[in-house]
Amino acid sequence: MRWLMLLLLLALPAKAEEVVLGLSKDTVSISTNFEGSEILIYGAIKRAEPTPDGPPLQVILTVSGPSQPLTVRRKDRRFGIWVNTQAVEVDAAPSFYAIATSAPWEEVITEVEDLRHRISIPRAIRSVGAPMDVEDAQSFSDAVIRIRIDNGLYQLREGTVELREETLFNTRIAMPANLTEGDYATRIFLTRGGQVISQYQTTIDVRKVGLERWLFTLSRQQPLIYGLMSLAIAIAAGWGASAAFRLLRSG
C-alpha cells in the first residue's frame, strides 16, 4: 500500500526531480525499558520528464539529533598523575548523527557540496574560535567523533540505501538506547555527479514517556525533591544490600 501511494504521487506535476518521503514512524518513545529503535525510511523520486542521461542518481539520507555545545578536555600525564591540560569549546555537536548512502561516499557527493550542505559527520560539528595556545584544535572534534562512533551515536552507512531504477529508495536507521530527547532532523539529498539536485527535510519526534518523563520533569522543575528522593533511594539500596549480605553470612 505504501509503495502504491508513492507511485501515485509520481504522477503529480513536478518542475524537477524531487523527493517524496515516508517514515515507518515519526515518533520514538523513550520508556524505562527502551533498548533502541529502528526507523524504516522510504520514498520515491517524482519527475516531470524521463530520467536524464549522464551520471546515475544517488541518495544521501541523514538523521540528526539535537545539537548541543560541549567542552572537550585533553589529559596529559604530569608528575605521575593524569590532569586536564587543555580544553576546547565545541559550539554545537549533534547528540546523534547517522548517514546512509546509496553508494560509496566519494561517488555520491563532492567536497564542495558537502561543505555547502554540511552533510558529513565532521561537517555536522561546528567548532570555531579555539584558544590560540591549543595545539591541533581539530583533534578535539575528532575525539568527539571517535567516542560517539564507538557508542553507536554517530554512523556512516555507505551503500545501505536501496535505490530501485532511480525511482524508489529505502533504508533503515538504527537508533540506540541512549538517545537525547528532542526533534531529530531527517534530510534526503538527491545527487548526480556529486552535485545536489534536490533535497527534502522532515523531523522525527523523540520523547520520554511514563516514568522516564515523570523523573525528567521532576529533575527540572523540582530539583530539591528529586535530589532528596535520589538520596533516599541510594540509602535504601545500600541498607538492603548490607542486610542481604549479613543474612548470607549468618546462614
C-alpha positions, -999 to 999 in steps of 0.1 A, spaced: 0 0 0 28 24 9 46 18 -24 13 22 -43 7 56 -27 43 67 -36 38 56 -72 6 76 -74 24 107 -62 49 103 -90 21 113 -114 18 148 -99 33 177 -118 69 184 -109 94 211 -121 125 188 -114 135 156 -97 120 158 -62 117 136 -32 85 120 -18 94 107 16 78 83 41 87 71 76 77 39 93 70 60 123 77 97 131 77 94 169 101 74 191 90 70 228 117 65 254 104 45 284 122 27 313 127 -4 292 137 14 260 165 -5 242 167 14 210 146 17 179 148 11 141 133 36 117 124 25 82 127 54 58 114 50 23 105 73 -6 103 79 -43 116 104 -68 89 122 -89 99 139 -121 81 157 -150 104 142 -177 121 109 -183 152 100 -164 180 122 -178 212 108 -193 245 111 -176 257 101 -141 234 79 -121 211 93 -94 223 88 -58 206 93 -25 220 105 8 200 103 40 208 119 73 192 118 108 205 143 133 196 147 170 195 180 189 229 198 187 245 210 219 277 227 230 302 207 249 337 211 264 364 187 253 394 183 275 428 169 269 446 149 296 483 147 300 505 128 325 521 153 349 542 142 379 528 107 377 491 116 375 467 124 347 454 160 347 434 182 324 458 205 305 438 220 276 402 224 267 382 234 236 346 246 235 327 228 206 300 252 197 275 225 185 276 188 181 246 166 173 237 142 200 230 116 173 240 116 137 235 89 111 243 90 74 231 64 49 241 65 12 232 46 -20 269 42 -30 304 48 -15 308 83 -1 332 95 -28 307 86 -55 276 104 -40 289 139 -33 318 163 -39 338 181 -12 323 214 -22 287 202 -20 295 186 13 309 219 26 278 238 13 252 215 29 272 202 59 264 166 54 294 145 65 300 138 102 329 163 106 309 190 88 279 185 111 301 195 141 307 233 145 338 243 164 353 278 159 375 301 179 397 276 197 422 292 221 455 302 204 476 282 228 458 249 219 478 228 195 459 208 169 425 220 178 409 197 152 419 167 173 393 177 199 365 175 174 380 142 161 379 128 197 341 136 199 335 118 166 356 88 177 339 84 211 304 88 196 311 63 168 322 38 194 289 44 213 268 40 182 257 76 182 275 86 150 271 63 120 282 63 84 265 35 65 277 36 29 257 17 3 228 9 26 202 29 7 185 6 -17 177 25 -49 154 8 -75 155 21 -111 163 56 -98 127 59 -86 121 41 -53 145 40 -23 145 27 13 169 22 42 168 15 79 184 36 106 192 20 140 187 44 169 205 33 201 190 33 236 210 64 248 190 89 228 186 126 237 151 139 238 141 163 211 134 167 174 156 147 150 160 164 117 158 139 88 172 151 54 172 135 20 196 146 -8 194 136 -44 227 140 -63 240 135 -98 277 135 -105 283 145 -69 261 176 -72 229 181 -50 199 185 -73 171 182 -47 166 179 -10 138 173 15 136 176 52 112 164 80 115 155 117 113 125 140 100 133 175 119 116 203 102 120 237 104 104 271 71 88 284 58 72 315 82 70 345 111 84 324 90 115 316 80 120 353 116 117 365 129 140 338 102 167 346 108 163 384 146 168 380 140 200 360 110 215 379 117 203 415 155 196 417 155 196 455 128 169 458 145 149 430 178 151 449 163 141 482 144 112 465 176 100 448 194 101 481 167 82 499 168 55 472 205 52 474 204 49 512 176 23 510 195 3 483 227 4 505 208 -7 536 191 -35 516 224 -48 502 240 -47 537 211 -66 552 212 -92 525 250 -97 530 245 -101 568 218 -127 561 240 -146 538 269 -146 563 246 -157 592 232 -185 570 
